[in-house]
Amino acid sequence: MFLSQQIITTINNNNLFNDPLSYIPKSRVTSVINFMKKYLMGHYIIMKKFTFHIVYAFCLIFFGSCETKKDLSQNTNFTLNEITIAEIHNGYNDGIYTVKEIVSQYIDRIKQIDQSGPEINSIIIINPDALSIADSLDQIQKQEKKKGPLFGIPVLLKDNIDTHDKMPTTAGSRVLKDSFPLKDSWVAKKLRESGAVILGKTNLSEWANYRASYSSSGWSGVGGQTKNPYVLDRNPCGSSSGSAVAVSANLCVIAIGTETWGSIMCPSNANGIVGIKPTVGLWSRSGIIPISYTQDTAGPMSRTVIDAATLLGAITGVDLNDDKTKESKNRYHNDYTKFLDRNGLSGKRIGYIKTMEGKNHRVDKMMQLAIKDLEKYGAEIIELNKIVESSPGGFGAEQNSLEVMAHEFKDGLKKYFDSLGKNAPVANLEEAIEATLADSIEMLYFNLDRMNNAQSKESLDSKIYKKSLQNMLEAFRENGIDRVMDKHNLDAIVSPTGSPAWKTDLINGDKYYISTTVYAALSGYPNINVPMGFIGNVPIGISFYGRAWSEPLLLEIAYSYEQNTNHRKPPEFLVSD
């Protein structure tokens, strides 16, 4: 819908003065209404729940009310609520916003929502240089220089992604609380090149959930426990919990998480956002604290598919410091938004593993409704018995993955500590374990059984590692996803992403009982989560996954589902349900 149509309808229905922003004097609003009608008829900006705020912005431009700006910062109806990349860019181009104003509002929002109020605790640190970066970008805007796809867009990074600035990279561990990398990660470098403002670092499950078998997702020694913004006593899932919560709670426009085995998908599911786990190698992992060379990847987290697609393209490219990215040559795109099509479900053959039903009747019911929607908008659904043939549910193959991760964690962590130079707080996994055990805060709740297991492993030259890696990839690739998709001529596979968010329990840990992220995670193939609806007050997501490098096709499908169903709703920060 055109902005002009939205605002003029609002004006004509006399709804403007009923908005929470009605403290703007009526005389001021009335004096610009005619101008607004004339001006907006020639501008085509796609909006969502945003009409009143544009009127407000014009009033600021015309009347320069500092008093109104102060009131706005105290208003619970956040001005930038659910705003998209395109809407911000339109605001910059039309002179409605400056980058500094946008960044300032998000910093205020973080202080009001994350650090006080509901205290969702999703952010470890705000970038001390964020406002100065914003100032420099405003100068570029004035000079009308060529700008990148993320120009002036505030983004938050999971705190296992290196930035060479005044922010440490901790992985949530107090062992690394004063660790300052010697250079930007590939991800941070590409963000800066694209014009983004790195707003800060988000909390995570400590060591990206590679510390203990039984722990609470979203807890770290540095950041404490992150809360689910929909229902505060429920868990945000992890390990990219802070990134997901911050996006969902409108503390940033977009964020970046990392995944080894469900760490983008699960928090996207639990917090009602879009998450993309790319094909391993589409994004470089250099400068990211590792778990598994085979399975690790960073990926976009956002409120809309189009914003996730925009971020996805901005970070692609071949990095000489990550051999996996060589496989992406001639396969990656700098712009994935060109593949988005509201009618993208039409004619698609999508497989559904119906035999996975039975773990939660409410999730099953919701998935059946989603299947009907997929069919309604043109997809053909093919029922599948299973994907992995090695054993029922693929558990034998999953055990191989655990062996691979343990070996690769020990090896990768040593290489990462080496990259920190002489100021590295520890030299290897063994020293990290010793330092953690000596810290009373770190040992409040959870043990180190995963880290201890990894420390016991041999080098990557060991026979057990090589055999486990071979078994895992064969089971989930050629004998798994590739086999099933070839057999049934599928474009994608669909499933519910996971369980409804459980209540956070620092004693007994997480309570997973549904997770379909294993197939894409262990194959290294792409996966996209999109909001599917709500069970009670908590969101549930749907996953679309498929072959390696099939991001364009999956985005087409995911976008069509999103646009035709519109299940995303912002959180209300309920204390409990």
C-alpha positions as CSV (number, residue, x, y, z in Angstrom):
1,M,0.0,0.0,0.0
2,F,1.3,3.5,-0.8
3,L,2.2,5.6,2.1
4,S,0.1,8.4,0.7
5,Q,-3.0,6.2,0.8
6,Q,-2.3,5.1,4.4
7,I,-1.8,8.6,5.8
8,I,-4.6,10.3,3.8
9,T,-7.0,7.6,5.0
10,T,-5.8,8.2,8.5
11,I,-6.3,11.9,8.2
12,N,-9.7,11.7,6.6
13,N,-10.9,9.3,9.3
14,N,-9.7,11.7,12.0
15,N,-7.5,9.0,13.5
16,L,-4.3,11.0,13.7
17,F,-5.1,12.6,17.0
18,N,-5.9,9.3,18.6
19,D,-2.4,8.1,18.2
20,P,0.0,8.0,21.1
21,L,1.9,10.7,19.3
22,S,-1.1,13.0,19.7
23,Y,0.9,15.2,22.1
24,I,2.1,17.0,19.0
25,P,-0.1,20.2,19.0
26,K,-3.1,19.8,16.7
27,S,-2.5,23.3,15.3
28,R,0.9,22.2,14.1
29,V,-0.5,19.0,12.5
30,T,-3.4,20.8,10.9
31,S,-1.0,23.3,9.3
32,V,0.9,20.7,7.4
33,I,-2.0,18.3,6.5
34,N,-2.6,19.8,3.1
35,F,1.1,19.8,2.3
36,M,1.3,16.2,3.5
37,K,-1.5,15.1,1.1
38,K,0.2,16.9,-1.8
39,Y,3.7,15.6,-1.0
40,L,2.9,12.0,-0.3
41,M,0.8,11.4,-3.4
42,G,4.1,11.3,-5.3
43,H,6.1,9.1,-3.0
44,Y,5.9,5.4,-3.0
45,I,7.2,4.0,0.3
46,I,6.0,0.6,1.5
47,M,5.0,0.8,5.2
48,K,3.9,-1.4,8.1
49,K,2.3,0.1,11.2
50,F,4.2,3.2,10.5
51,T,1.9,5.9,9.3
52,F,1.7,8.1,12.4
53,H,5.5,8.2,12.8
54,I,6.1,9.7,9.4
55,V,3.6,12.4,10.2
56,Y,5.5,13.0,13.4
57,A,8.8,13.2,11.5
58,F,7.5,15.8,9.1
59,C,6.2,17.9,12.1
60,L,9.7,17.7,13.5
61,I,11.2,18.9,10.2
62,F,8.8,21.8,9.9
63,F,8.7,22.9,13.5
64,G,11.9,21.6,15.1
65,S,10.4,20.6,18.4
66,C,13.1,19.5,20.8
67,E,10.4,19.0,23.4
68,T,8.7,16.4,21.2
69,K,11.9,14.6,20.7
70,K,12.4,14.3,24.4
71,D,8.8,13.0,24.9
72,L,9.4,10.5,22.1
73,S,12.3,8.8,23.9
74,Q,9.9,8.2,26.8
75,N,7.1,6.8,24.6
76,T,6.5,3.1,24.9
77,N,5.3,3.0,21.3
78,F,8.8,2.9,19.9
79,T,9.0,5.1,16.8
80,L,11.2,2.6,14.9
81,N,9.1,-0.4,15.8
82,E,9.3,-3.1,13.1
83,I,11.1,-0.7,10.7
84,T,12.9,-2.3,7.7
85,I,16.1,-1.5,5.9
86,A,14.2,-0.1,3.0
87,E,12.1,2.2,5.2
88,I,15.2,3.6,6.9
89,H,16.9,4.2,3.6
90,N,13.8,6.0,2.3
91,G,13.9,8.1,5.5
92,Y,17.5,9.0,4.9
93,N,16.9,9.9,1.2
94,D,13.9,12.0,2.1
95,G,15.7,13.8,4.9
96,I,13.4,12.4,7.6
97,Y,16.2,10.8,9.5
98,T,19.9,11.1,10.1
99,V,22.0,8.1,10.9
100,K,22.9,9.6,14.2
101,E,19.2,10.0,15.1
102,I,18.5,6.4,14.2
103,V,21.4,5.0,16.2
104,S,20.6,7.3,19.2
105,Q,17.0,5.9,19.3
106,Y,18.2,2.4,19.3
107,I,20.7,3.1,22.1
108,D,17.9,4.7,24.1
109,R,15.7,1.6,23.3
110,I,18.4,-0.7,24.6
111,K,18.7,1.2,27.8
112,Q,14.9,1.2,28.3
113,I,14.1,-2.4,27.4
114,D,17.3,-4.4,27.7
115,Q,19.1,-2.8,30.6
116,S,16.0,-1.7,32.5
117,G,12.2,-2.2,32.2
118,P,11.7,-5.9,31.3
119,E,15.6,-6.3,31.4
120,I,15.7,-8.9,28.6
121,N,19.5,-8.9,28.9
122,S,20.3,-9.6,25.2
123,I,23.2,-7.2,24.8
124,I,26.7,-7.5,26.4
125,I,28.1,-4.2,25.2
126,I,27.1,-1.1,23.2
127,N,29.8,0.0,20.8
128,P,31.3,3.2,22.4
129,D,32.0,4.5,18.9
130,A,28.5,3.9,17.5
131,L,27.5,7.6,17.5
132,S,30.8,8.8,16.0
133,I,30.4,6.2,13.2
134,A,26.9,7.5,12.6
135,D,28.3,11.0,12.4
136,S,30.7,10.0,9.7
137,L,28.0,8.3,7.7
138,D,25.8,11.4,7.9
139,Q,28.6,13.3,6.2
140,I,28.7,10.7,3.4
141,Q,24.9,11.1,3.1
142,K,25.3,14.9,2.7
143,Q,27.9,14.4,0.0
144,E,25.6,12.0,-1.9
145,K,28.4,9.5,-2.3
146,K,27.7,5.9,-3.4
147,K,26.4,4.0,-0.5
148,G,26.5,0.3,0.4
149,P,23.4,-1.9,0.8
150,L,23.5,-1.6,4.6
151,F,24.2,2.1,4.7
152,G,23.3,3.6,8.1
153,I,21.7,0.3,9.3
154,P,22.4,-0.6,13.0
155,V,23.4,-4.2,13.3
156,L,24.3,-6.3,16.4
157,L,26.9,-9.1,16.4
158,K,26.9,-12.2,18.4
159,D,29.8,-11.9,20.8
160,N,31.9,-14.7,19.3
161,I,32.5,-12.5,16.2
162,D,35.7,-10.5,16.2
163,T,35.7,-6.7,15.9
164,H,38.9,-4.7,16.0
165,D,37.7,-1.8,18.1
166,K,36.9,-0.9,21.7
167,M,34.8,-4.0,22.2
168,P,36.2,-7.4,23.4
169,T,35.1,-10.7,21.9
170,T,34.3,-13.0,24.7
171,A,32.1,-15.9,23.5
172,G,30.3,-15.2,26.8
173,S,33.2,-16.5,28.8
174,R,34.9,-14.5,31.6
175,V,38.1,-16.1,30.5
176,L,38.0,-13.8,27.4
177,K,36.3,-10.7,29.0
178,D,39.4,-8.6,28.2
179,S,40.3,-10.2,24.9
180,F,40.6,-7.6,22.1
181,P,41.2,-9.2,18.6
182,L,44.0,-7.8,16.4
183,K,41.7,-7.4,13.4
184,D,38.1,-7.4,12.2
185,S,36.5,-10.7,11.3
186,W,35.5,-11.1,7.7
187,V,31.9,-10.4,8.8
188,A,32.7,-7.2,10.6
189,K,34.9,-6.0,7.7
190,K,32.1,-6.6,5.2
191,L,29.6,-4.9,7.4
192,R,31.8,-1.8,7.6
193,E,32.3,-1.8,3.8
194,S,28.6,-2.0,3.3
195,G,28.0,1.1,5.5
196,A,26.4,-0.7,8.5
197,V,26.8,0.7,12.0
198,I,28.0,-2.1,14.4
199,L,25.9,-1.2,17.3
200,G,27.3,-3.7,19.8
201,K,27.7,-7.3,20.8
202,T,24.9,-9.7,21.9
203,N,24.8,-12.3,24.6
204,L,25.0,-16.0,23.8
205,S,25.1,-19.4,25.3
206,E,28.6,-19.5,26.5
207,W,31.2,-20.9,24.0
208,A,28.2,-21.0,21.6
209,N,26.8,-23.8,23.8
210,Y,29.9,-25.9,23.6
211,R,30.6,-26.0,27.3
212,A,28.1,-28.4,29.0
213,S,25.6,-31.0,27.8
214,Y,23.1,-29.7,30.3
215,S,22.8,-25.9,30.5
216,S,20.4,-23.1,30.0
217,S,20.4,-21.5,26.5
218,G,21.2,-17.8,26.6
219,W,23.3,-17.9,29.8
220,S,26.9,-16.9,29.9
221,G,29.4,-15.9,32.6
222,V,29.8,-12.5,31.0
223,G,26.2,-11.7,30.1
224,G,24.1,-13.7,32.5
225,Q,20.7,-15.1,31.4
226,T,18.9,-13.6,28.3
227,K,15.1,-13.6,28.5
228,N,12.5,-14.4,25.8
229,P,10.8,-11.1,25.0
230,Y,7.4,-12.7,24.5
231,V,7.2,-14.3,27.9
232,L,10.0,-13.3,30.1
233,D,10.3,-16.5,32.2
234,R,10.6,-18.6,29.0
235,N,13.9,-19.4,27.3
236,P,15.1,-17.7,24.2
237,C,16.9,-20.8,22.9
238,G,20.5,-20.6,21.7
239,S,23.3,-20.2,21.2
240,S,22.5,-17.0,19.2
241,S,19.9,-16.0,21.8
242,G,20.9,-12.4,22.3
243,S,20.9,-11.7,18.5
244,A,17.4,-13.2,18.1
245,V,16.0,-11.4,21.2
246,A,17.5,-8.1,20.2
247,V,16.0,-8.3,16.7
248,S,12.6,-9.4,17.9
249,A,12.5,-6.7,20.6
250,N,13.4,-4.0,18.1
251,L,16.8,-3.2,19.6
252,C,18.3,-3.2,16.2
253,V,17.3,-3.5,12.6
254,I,19.3,-6.7,11.9
255,A,21.7,-9.0,13.7
256,I,24.1,-11.8,13.0
257,G,24.2,-15.1,14.8
258,T,26.3,-18.2,14.3
259,E,25.2,-21.9,14.0
260,T,26.9,-25.2,14.3
261,W,23.8,-27.3,15.1
262,G,20.6,-25.2,15.4
263,S,22.0,-22.0,17.0
264,I,20.4,-19.7,14.4
265,M,17.3,-21.7,13.8
266,C,16.3,-22.5,17.4
267,P,16.4,-18.9,18.7
268,S,14.7,-17.6,15.5
269,N,12.0,-20.1,16.2
270,A,11.6,-19.2,19.8
271,N,11.7,-15.4,19.2
272,G,9.4,-15.0,16.2
273,I,12.0,-13.8,13.6
274,V,13.5,-14.8,10.3
275,G,16.9,-16.6,10.5
276,I,19.1,-18.0,7.7
277,K,21.7,-20.7,8.2
278,P,23.6,-20.4,4.9
279,T,25.5,-23.2,3.1
280,V,28.8,-23.6,5.0
281,G,31.3,-21.6,2.9
282,L,28.9,-18.9,1.7
283,W,30.1,-16.7,4.5
284,S,33.6,-16.7,5.8
285,R,34.2,-17.8,9.4
286,S,37.6,-16.1,9.8
287,G,37.6,-14.2,13.0
288,I,34.8,-16.2,14.6
289,I,35.5,-18.2,17.7
290,P,35.0,-21.7,16.3
291,I,33.4,-25.0,17.3
292,S,33.5,-27.0,14.0
293,Y,35.3,-26.2,10.8
294,T,32.9,-28.6,9.0
295,Q,29.6,-27.2,10.4
296,D,30.1,-23.6,11.6
297,T,28.6,-20.6,9.8
298,A,27.4,-17.2,10.6
299,G,24.0,-16.0,9.2
300,P,21.4,-13.2,9.1
301,M,18.7,-12.7,11.7
302,S,15.9,-10.2,11.0
303,R,12.2,-9.5,11.3
304,T,11.6,-9.9,7.5
305,V,12.8,-12.2,4.7
306,I,13.8,-9.2,2.6
307,D,16.0,-7.8,5.3
308,A,17.6,-11.2,5.8
309,A,18.2,-11.5,2.1
310,T,19.8,-8.0,2.0
311,L,22.2,-8.9,4.8
312,L,23.0,-12.3,3.2
313,G,24.3,-10.8,0.0
314,A,26.3,-8.1,1.8
315,I,28.6,-10.6,3.5
316,T,29.3,-13.1,0.7
317,G,32.6,-13.5,-1.1
318,V,35.8,-15.6,-1.3
319,D,38.1,-15.1,1.7
320,L,41.6,-16.5,1.4
321,N,41.6,-17.0,5.2
322,D,38.7,-19.5,5.0
323,D,39.2,-22.4,2.5
324,K,35.5,-23.3,2.6
325,T,34.6,-20.0,0.8
326,K,36.5,-21.2,-2.3
327,E,33.5,-23.5,-2.9
328,S,31.2,-20.5,-3.1
329,K,33.0,-19.0,-6.1
330,N,30.6,-18.5,-9.0
331,R,27.8,-19.7,-6.6
332,Y,27.3,-16.7,-4.3
333,H,25.3,-13.5,-5.0
334,N,25.8,-10.0,-3.8
335,D,22.0,-9.4,-4.0
336,Y,19.6,-12.1,-2.9
337,T,16.6,-9.8,-2.9
338,K,16.2,-10.3,-6.7
339,F,15.0,-13.8,-6.0
340,L,12.1,-12.8,-3.8
341,D,8.7,-13.4,-5.3
342,R,5.3,-13.2,-3.5
343,N,4.1,-16.0,-5.9
344,G,7.3,-18.0,-5.3
345,L,5.4,-21.1,-3.9
346,S,3.6,-21.7,-7.2
347,G,4.7,-24.9,-8.8
348,K,7.2,-25.8,-6.0
349,R,7.5,-29.5,-4.9
350,I,8.2,-29.5,-1.2
351,G,8.8,-32.6,0.9
352,Y,7.3,-33.0,4.4
353,I,8.5,-35.6,7.0
354,K,5.0,-36.5,8.3
355,T,6.5,-39.3,10.5
356,M,8.0,-36.7,12.7
357,E,4.6,-35.8,14.1
358,G,3.5,-36.9,17.5
359,K,5.8,-35.1,19.9
360,N,3.5,-32.1,20.4
361,H,-0.1,-32.1,19.2
362,R,-0.3,-28.3,19.1
363,V,2.8,-28.1,16.9
364,D,1.4,-30.8,14.7
365,K,-1.9,-28.9,14.3
366,M,0.0,-25.7,13.5
367,M,2.1,-27.5,10.9
368,Q,-1.0,-29.0,9.2
369,L,-2.4,-25.5,8.9
370,A,0.9,-24.4,7.4
371,I,0.8,-27.3,4.9
372,K,-2.7,-26.1,3.8
373,D,-1.3,-22.6,3.3
374,L,1.6,-23.9,1.2
375,E,-0.8,-25.8,-1.0
376,K,-3.2,-22.8,-1.1
377,Y,-0.4,-20.7,-2.6
378,G,0.6,-23.2,-5.2
379,A,3.0,-25.7,-3.7
380,E,2.7,-29.5,-4.0
381,I,3.5,-31.3,-0.8
382,I,5.1,-34.7,-0.9
383,E,5.0,-36.8,2.3
384,L,8.3,-38.4,3.3
385,N,9.1,-41.2,5.7
386,K,12.6,-40.1,6.7
387,I,15.7,-38.3,5.3
388,V,18.6,-40.2,6.9
389,E,18.7,-43.9,6.2
390,S,21.5,-44.9,8.6
391,S,19.2,-45.4,11.6
392,P,15.8,-44.3,12.8
393,G,15.9,-40.6,13.1
394,G,19.5,-40.5,12.0
395,F,20.8,-40.8,15.6
396,G,23.8,-43.0,14.5
397,A,24.9,-40.3,12.1
398,E,24.3,-37.6,14.8
399,Q,26.8,-39.4,17.1
400,N,29.4,-39.0,14.3
401,S,28.8,-35.3,14.4
402,L,29.5,-35.1,18.1
403,E,32.8,-36.8,17.5
404,V,33.6,-34.4,14.7
405,M,32.8,-31.4,16.7
406,A,34.9,-32.5,19.7
407,H,38.0,-33.0,17.6
408,E,37.5,-29.7,15.6
409,F,36.7,-27.6,18.7
410,K,40.0,-28.4,20.3
411,D,41.9,-27.8,17.1
412,G,40.0,-24.7,16.0
413,L,40.2,-23.0,19.4
414,K,44.0,-23.4,19.5
415,K,44.2,-21.7,16.1
416,Y,41.9,-18.9,17.2
417,F,44.0,-18.2,20.4
418,D,47.1,-18.1,18.2
419,S,45.4,-15.3,16.1
420,L,45.2,-13.1,19.2
421,G,48.9,-12.9,19.4
422,K,50.9,-12.4,22.6
423,N,48.0,-10.8,24.4
424,A,45.8,-13.9,24.2
425,P,44.4,-14.6,27.6
426,V,44.9,-18.4,27.2
427,A,46.9,-20.5,24.7
428,N,44.7,-23.5,24.2
429,L,41.6,-25.4,25.4
430,E,43.3,-26.9,28.4
431,E,44.2,-23.4,29.7
432,A,40.7,-22.2,29.0
433,I,39.3,-25.1,31.1
434,E,41.6,-24.3,34.0
435,A,40.7,-20.6,34.0
436,T,37.0,-21.4,33.9
437,L,37.3,-23.8,36.8
438,A,39.0,-21.2,38.9
439,D,36.2,-18.7,38.4
440,S,33.4,-19.0,40.9
441,I,30.9,-17.1,38.7
442,E,31.6,-19.3,35.8
443,M,31.0,-22.4,37.9
444,L,27.7,-21.3,39.5
445,Y,25.5,-23.6,37.4
446,F,27.1,-25.8,34.8
447,N,30.0,-28.1,34.3
448,L,32.5,-28.4,31.4
449,D,31.8,-31.9,30.2
450,R,31.8,-30.9,26.5
451,M,35.0,-29.0,26.8
452,N,36.6,-31.8,28.8
453,N,35.6,-34.3,26.2
454,A,37.1,-32.2,23.4
455,Q,40.3,-31.9,25.4
456,S,40.7,-35.7,25.5
457,K,40.6,-36.0,21.7
458,E,43.5,-36.7,19.4
459,S,44.5,-34.5,16.4
460,L,42.5,-34.2,13.1
461,D,44.9,-36.9,11.7
462,S,43.2,-39.5,13.9
463,K,41.4,-42.4,12.3
464,I,38.3,-41.9,14.4
465,Y,37.9,-38.3,13.4
466,K,38.3,-39.0,9.7
467,K,35.9,-41.9,9.8
468,S,33.3,-40.0,11.8
469,L,33.5,-37.1,9.4
470,Q,33.1,-39.3,6.4
471,N,30.1,-41.2,8.0
472,M,28.4,-37.9,8.9
473,L,28.7,-36.3,5.5
474,E,27.6,-39.4,3.6
475,A,24.6,-39.9,5.9
476,F,23.3,-36.4,5.7
477,R,24.4,-35.4,2.2
478,E,24.4,-38.0,-0.6
479,N,22.5,-40.6,1.5
480,G,20.3,-37.9,3.1
481,I,19.1,-34.6,1.7
482,D,20.5,-35.1,-1.8
483,R,19.1,-38.6,-2.1
484,V,15.6,-37.7,-0.9
485,M,15.4,-34.6,-3.1
486,D,16.6,-36.5,-6.2
487,K,14.2,-39.3,-5.6
488,H,11.1,-37.1,-5.3
489,N,12.3,-34.2,-7.5
490,L,12.0,-31.7,-4.6
491,D,12.7,-28.0,-4.5
492,A,12.9,-27.9,-0.7
493,I,12.0,-29.8,2.5
494,V,9.7,-28.3,5.1
495,S,9.3,-29.0,8.8
496,P,8.4,-27.2,12.1
497,T,11.7,-25.7,13.4
498,G,11.4,-26.7,17.0
499,S,9.6,-26.8,20.3
500,P,7.7,-23.9,21.9
501,A,9.9,-22.0,24.2
502,W,10.2,-23.8,27.6
503,K,10.6,-22.1,31.0
504,T,14.2,-21.2,31.8
505,D,15.7,-23.5,34.3
506,L,19.2,-22.8,35.5
507,I,19.2,-26.1,37.5
508,N,18.0,-28.7,35.1
509,G,18.8,-26.9,31.8
510,D,17.1,-26.9,28.5
511,K,14.0,-29.0,27.5
512,Y,14.2,-29.7,23.8
513,Y,11.8,-32.3,22.5
514,I,11.4,-31.1,18.9
515,S,14.3,-30.1,16.6
516,T,14.5,-30.5,12.9
517,T,17.7,-28.5,12.4
518,V,19.9,-31.5,12.4
519,Y,19.5,-32.2,8.7
520,A,20.7,-28.9,7.4
521,A,23.3,-28.5,10.2
522,L,25.1,-31.8,9.8
523,S,25.0,-31.6,6.0
524,G,26.3,-28.0,5.9
525,Y,23.3,-27.1,3.7
526,P,21.1,-24.0,4.0
527,N,18.0,-23.5,6.2
528,I,15.6,-20.6,6.6
529,N,13.2,-20.1,9.6
530,V,10.1,-18.0,9.1
531,P,7.4,-17.3,11.8
532,M,4.6,-19.8,11.5
533,G,2.2,-18.7,14.3
534,F,1.8,-18.8,18.1
535,I,1.1,-21.4,20.7
536,G,-0.4,-19.4,23.5
537,N,1.9,-16.4,23.8
538,V,5.0,-17.9,22.3
539,P,5.9,-18.1,18.6
540,I,6.7,-21.1,16.5
541,G,8.7,-21.2,13.3
542,I,8.7,-23.2,10.1
543,S,11.9,-24.3,8.3
544,F,12.7,-24.5,4.6
545,Y,15.9,-26.3,3.8
546,G,17.5,-28.0,0.8
547,R,20.6,-28.6,-1.3
548,A,23.9,-26.8,-1.0
549,W,23.9,-23.3,-2.5
550,S,20.1,-23.3,-2.9
551,E,19.6,-20.0,-1.0
552,P,17.9,-18.3,-4.0
553,L,15.3,-21.0,-4.2
554,L,14.7,-21.2,-0.5
555,L,14.4,-17.5,-0.2
556,E,11.8,-17.4,-3.0
557,I,9.8,-20.1,-1.1
558,A,10.2,-18.5,2.4
559,Y,9.4,-15.0,1.1
560,S,6.2,-16.2,-0.5
561,Y,5.1,-18.0,2.6
562,E,5.9,-15.0,4.8
563,Q,4.1,-12.5,2.6
564,N,1.0,-14.6,2.2
565,T,0.6,-15.5,5.9
566,N,2.2,-12.6,7.9
567,H,2.6,-14.4,11.2
568,R,5.2,-12.1,12.7
569,K,4.0,-10.1,15.8
570,P,6.2,-8.0,18.0
571,P,6.6,-9.2,21.6
572,E,4.7,-7.7,24.6
573,F,7.2,-8.6,27.3
574,L,4.7,-10.6,29.4
575,V,6.0,-11.6,32.8
576,S,4.7,-15.1,32.5
577,D,1.8,-17.1,30.9
